[in-house]
Amino acid sequence: MKTLVRRSVVCGSVLACSAVAVLAPVASAQSATPPRVQDLSSGSAILPYLIGGILAIAAVALAAMPSRREHQD
C-alpha cells in the first residue's frame, strides 16, 4: 500500500513538472512587448539606499546580539 502511495506521489510530481516545463515558454511568449519605462527623475535616489542601509545595520545588530539561552546539563 505504501509503495502505491509513493508511486502515485512520484507520478503526480513528474506530471506537474512536465506541465510546467511545457507551459512556461507559452506563458513567456504572450508578453512579447517590454514594459514601459517610468519617469524616475521625480523621486529621491538616496531614500532607497538609506532605508536599505538602516535595515542592514538592524540585521547585523540583531545577529550580533548574544543569546539569552544557556547550556544547563
N, C-alpha and C positions, 0 to 999 in steps of 0.2 A: 504494500500500500504506500509506504514511504517513497519507494522508487517511482511509483506512478505520479505522486505529487511533485517530486523533484523533476521528473521528466516534463511534466506539464509547465512548471515554472520556467525551466530552461527553454522550452519551445516558445512560450509566451514572450520571454525576453528576446529571443532571436527574432521573432516576428516583429516585435516593436522596434528593435534596432534596424532591421531591414526596411521597415516602413519609413523610419526617419531618414535613412540613407537614400531612399528613392525620392522622398518628397522634399528634402532640403534644397536641391537645385531648382526644383519647380517653384518653391516659395521665394527663393532669392531672385529668380528671373522675373518675377512680377513687378518688382520695384526697379525698373531699368533706369529711371531718371534720378539723378542725385538730388538730395535735399537742397533747398535754397539756403544761402548763407545769410545769416542775420547780421545786422549792423552792430558791431561790437564796440564802436567808438564811444557810445553813450555811457557805458558803465566804468566803474573804477577797476583798474587792473591789479591793484595791490590788495584789495579786500579778500579774494580767494586765497592768496598766499598768506595773508595774516591769519585767517581762520585755520588754514592747514597747519601753520606753524604753532598756533595755540593748541590745536588738537594733538599734534606730535609731541609737544612738551608735556601735555597732560598724560599721554600714553606712556612716555618714558618715566614720568614721575610715579605713576601708578605701578609700573613694572619694577621700579627701584625700591618701593616701599617694602619693608620687611614683613614677613608673615607673622601673624599672632599665634599660629599653631606651634606647639612644642611637641617634641617626641618624648612621650612618657610611657616607657615599657617597664 
